[in-house]
Amino acid sequence: MNTKNLVLMALLVAVGAALYLIIPGYGEGMKPDFMLTMMFIGILLFPEKKSVFLLAVTTGVISGLFSTFPGGFMPNIIDKFITAFVIFAIVLTFKKFTSNMIATTIMTGLGTILSGSVFLSVALFILGATIPGFASPMAAFTGLFGLVVLPAIAMNCIAFFIIYPIVKGLMKRTSFKTALSN
């Protein structure tokens, strides 16, 4: 793998972690996962299996370590792997749309929906129906989806819409080459 690409992917993950730590929590301390936004940018810039694997591992582990959700470590790792490779498949399938900002922002929203759904499903499966304040696992899923995932979709899309063009512009001014630009 290209060392420059590894460094840029590490920087994206670091920015995602910093954003996660800076953003205040809402809904009993829950936070939107900006690691997803950075992972999506990394997948768009470097749509290769090895890069997607590394992004999935690093974002999953770091998101899991910073998670404020009880028992959130494993669900974060599982959700990042599934989400990363689904988004990777979408990027490869619809390669001609990856230069369209609206299409990639919509992809970010859909990826956030997928990630939130997988995370909540795995977390509720691991925890069982032991979420205080919810009568059933389905009520917990629906409540947490509305309280955490829906705002995260909006925040991730806005962050992606602002950050992705900046990163692409910086890459054009430097000697970075992405797989999509080749």
Contacts in CASP RR format, 6 or more apart in sequence:
PFRMAT RR
TARGET T0000
AUTHOR 0000-0000-0000
METHOD contacts of the structure
MODEL  1
MNTKNLVLMALLVAVGAALYLIIPGYGEGMKPDFMLTMMFIGILLFPEKK
SVFLLAVTTGVISGLFSTFPGGFMPNIIDKFITAFVIFAIVLTFKKFTSN
MIATTIMTGLGTILSGSVFLSVALFILGATIPGFASPMAAFTGLFGLVVL
PAIAMNCIAFFIIYPIVKGLMKRTSFKTALSN
1 50 0 8 1.000
1 51 0 8 1.000
4 175 0 8 1.000
4 176 0 8 1.000
5 46 0 8 1.000
5 51 0 8 1.000
5 176 0 8 1.000
6 54 0 8 1.000
8 42 0 8 1.000
8 45 0 8 1.000
8 46 0 8 1.000
8 171 0 8 1.000
8 176 0 8 1.000
9 42 0 8 1.000
9 46 0 8 1.000
9 51 0 8 1.000
9 54 0 8 1.000
9 55 0 8 1.000
9 58 0 8 1.000
10 58 0 8 1.000
12 38 0 8 1.000
12 39 0 8 1.000
12 41 0 8 1.000
12 42 0 8 1.000
12 55 0 8 1.000
12 167 0 8 1.000
13 35 0 8 1.000
13 38 0 8 1.000
13 39 0 8 1.000
13 55 0 8 1.000
13 58 0 8 1.000
13 59 0 8 1.000
13 62 0 8 1.000
15 34 0 8 1.000
15 38 0 8 1.000
15 163 0 8 1.000
16 34 0 8 1.000
16 35 0 8 1.000
16 37 0 8 1.000
16 38 0 8 1.000
17 35 0 8 1.000
17 62 0 8 1.000
17 66 0 8 1.000
19 34 0 8 1.000
19 37 0 8 1.000
19 38 0 8 1.000
19 159 0 8 1.000
20 31 0 8 1.000
20 33 0 8 1.000
20 34 0 8 1.000
20 35 0 8 1.000
20 63 0 8 1.000
20 66 0 8 1.000
21 66 0 8 1.000
23 31 0 8 1.000
23 32 0 8 1.000
23 34 0 8 1.000
24 31 0 8 1.000
25 31 0 8 1.000
25 68 0 8 1.000
26 151 0 8 1.000
27 147 0 8 1.000
27 148 0 8 1.000
29 68 0 8 1.000
30 68 0 8 1.000
30 69 0 8 1.000
30 144 0 8 1.000
30 147 0 8 1.000
30 148 0 8 1.000
31 68 0 8 1.000
32 148 0 8 1.000
32 151 0 8 1.000
32 152 0 8 1.000
32 155 0 8 1.000
32 156 0 8 1.000
33 63 0 8 1.000
33 112 0 8 1.000
33 115 0 8 1.000
33 152 0 8 1.000
33 156 0 8 1.000
34 155 0 8 1.000
34 156 0 8 1.000
34 159 0 8 1.000
35 59 0 8 1.000
35 60 0 8 1.000
35 62 0 8 1.000
35 63 0 8 1.000
35 80 0 8 1.000
36 59 0 8 1.000
36 80 0 8 1.000
36 83 0 8 1.000
36 108 0 8 1.000
36 111 0 8 1.000
36 112 0 8 1.000
36 115 0 8 1.000
36 152 0 8 1.000
36 156 0 8 1.000
37 108 0 8 1.000
37 156 0 8 1.000
37 159 0 8 1.000
37 160 0 8 1.000
37 163 0 8 1.000
38 59 0 8 1.000
38 163 0 8 1.000
39 55 0 8 1.000
39 56 0 8 1.000
39 59 0 8 1.000
39 80 0 8 1.000
39 83 0 8 1.000
39 84 0 8 1.000
39 87 0 8 1.000
40 87 0 8 1.000
40 104 0 8 1.000
40 107 0 8 1.000
40 108 0 8 1.000
40 111 0 8 1.000
40 160 0 8 1.000
41 160 0 8 1.000
41 163 0 8 1.000
41 164 0 8 1.000
41 167 0 8 1.000
42 51 0 8 1.000
42 55 0 8 1.000
43 51 0 8 1.000
43 52 0 8 1.000
43 55 0 8 1.000
43 84 0 8 1.000
43 87 0 8 1.000
43 88 0 8 1.000
43 91 0 8 1.000
44 91 0 8 1.000
44 98 0 8 1.000
44 104 0 8 1.000
44 164 0 8 1.000
44 180 0 8 1.000
45 167 0 8 1.000
45 168 0 8 1.000
45 171 0 8 1.000
45 178 0 8 1.000
45 179 0 8 1.000
45 180 0 8 1.000
46 52 0 8 1.000
46 178 0 8 1.000
46 179 0 8 1.000
47 88 0 8 1.000
47 91 0 8 1.000
47 92 0 8 1.000
47 95 0 8 1.000
47 179 0 8 1.000
47 180 0 8 1.000
48 179 0 8 1.000
49 88 0 8 1.000
52 84 0 8 1.000
52 85 0 8 1.000
52 88 0 8 1.000
53 84 0 8 1.000
55 84 0 8 1.000
56 80 0 8 1.000
56 81 0 8 1.000
56 83 0 8 1.000
56 84 0 8 1.000
56 85 0 8 1.000
57 77 0 8 1.000
57 80 0 8 1.000
57 81 0 8 1.000
59 80 0 8 1.000
59 84 0 8 1.000
60 76 0 8 1.000
60 77 0 8 1.000
60 79 0 8 1.000
60 80 0 8 1.000
60 81 0 8 1.000
61 76 0 8 1.000
61 77 0 8 1.000
63 76 0 8 1.000
63 80 0 8 1.000
64 72 0 8 1.000
64 73 0 8 1.000
64 76 0 8 1.000
64 77 0 8 1.000
65 73 0 8 1.000
67 73 0 8 1.000
67 76 0 8 1.000
69 75 0 8 1.000
69 119 0 8 1.000
69 123 0 8 1.000
70 127 0 8 1.000
71 123 0 8 1.000
71 126 0 8 1.000
71 127 0 8 1.000
72 119 0 8 1.000
72 123 0 8 1.000
74 122 0 8 1.000
74 126 0 8 1.000
75 118 0 8 1.000
75 119 0 8 1.000
75 120 0 8 1.000
75 122 0 8 1.000
75 123 0 8 1.000
75 126 0 8 1.000
76 119 0 8 1.000
78 118 0 8 1.000
78 119 0 8 1.000
78 122 0 8 1.000
79 115 0 8 1.000
79 116 0 8 1.000
79 118 0 8 1.000
79 119 0 8 1.000
79 122 0 8 1.000
80 115 0 8 1.000
82 114 0 8 1.000
82 115 0 8 1.000
82 118 0 8 1.000
83 111 0 8 1.000
83 114 0 8 1.000
83 115 0 8 1.000
83 118 0 8 1.000
86 111 0 8 1.000
86 114 0 8 1.000
87 107 0 8 1.000
87 111 0 8 1.000
90 107 0 8 1.000
90 110 0 8 1.000
91 98 0 8 1.000
91 107 0 8 1.000
94 103 0 8 1.000
95 180 0 8 1.000
97 103 0 8 1.000
97 104 0 8 1.000
98 104 0 8 1.000
98 180 0 8 1.000
99 180 0 8 1.000
101 161 0 8 1.000
101 164 0 8 1.000
101 165 0 8 1.000
104 160 0 8 1.000
104 164 0 8 1.000
105 157 0 8 1.000
105 160 0 8 1.000
105 161 0 8 1.000
108 156 0 8 1.000
108 157 0 8 1.000
108 160 0 8 1.000
109 153 0 8 1.000
109 156 0 8 1.000
109 157 0 8 1.000
112 149 0 8 1.000
112 152 0 8 1.000
112 153 0 8 1.000
112 156 0 8 1.000
112 157 0 8 1.000
113 149 0 8 1.000
113 153 0 8 1.000
116 145 0 8 1.000
116 148 0 8 1.000
116 149 0 8 1.000
116 152 0 8 1.000
117 145 0 8 1.000
117 149 0 8 1.000
120 140 0 8 1.000
120 141 0 8 1.000
120 144 0 8 1.000
120 145 0 8 1.000
120 149 0 8 1.000
121 141 0 8 1.000
124 131 0 8 1.000
124 137 0 8 1.000
124 140 0 8 1.000
124 141 0 8 1.000
128 137 0 8 1.000
129 136 0 8 1.000
129 137 0 8 1.000
129 140 0 8 1.000
131 137 0 8 1.000
131 140 0 8 1.000
131 144 0 8 1.000
134 140 0 8 1.000
134 143 0 8 1.000
171 178 0 8 1.000
END
